[in-house]
Amino acid sequence: NVKGSMVKCRLGMSNVKCQMSNVPQPHPRGAAAMVVALVMGAAMLLISVGALFLGIGALELSSVAGGNGAAFTTADACAEETLERIRRAPSYGVGGGSIPLMIGTGACTITVDDLGGNQRRVTAVATWESYRSRILVTLTIGGGNVLTINSWEERAT
């Protein structure tokens, strides 16, 4: 027995004929819902995969920026330390060739060149992993060991 259906029967001389009416027919609503769910699931999967690749790209960029930043920060600190040493002893590093210098956990190599007329050029090169940074500073030493910075620039190496 199907709920909501009626059975009509006719009696004939030799037989009985019955017919059901109002029998609910299956509707395609379930199939449409399934298709919508599959399409939405596929769209969500594509968005998730796209977000994953964006995240990986951002991670790689931050690693590069971090490496360049660490090398620059170390070179910058080495240049500043060298300037302080020159302020204390104006002949510091002149003719000394490459001088290794440790700053915190970073390491660099500095050179101090005498340009004449109380002028010096300080070169600080720092390496962090595969990243290198070079700072070039030209300065003039004045009376009382006052330093005047003429130029300060970072150069890619």
C-alpha angles and dihedrals in degrees: 000000000000115000114249095017129117128213119216119191132187123202117220129181096267105013148029120235118198127186130185119221133190092029107166112240121217112264126214092232093107092052092050091050090051092051091049090050092050093049092048091047092051091049091050090049091052091049091049093050090048091051090049092054091046089052093050090049092050090049092053091048093049090051091053092046090048092051094048090045093050092049092047093047091050093048090047092051091047091052091050092048090050091051090052090051091049090050090055094042114016093201093055112138097356108143091359095115117212111357118196114224130186119210113183105303093339129090132201143166121236134192127191118203124193108226093183129250093064090301124134136185116212119197118191119185120186129184125199114180102311095337124099131190129185126198119195118195127180117193144169122225111220134185115307088023092285109164122217113198109219096179139356119187141160118224127192115242 
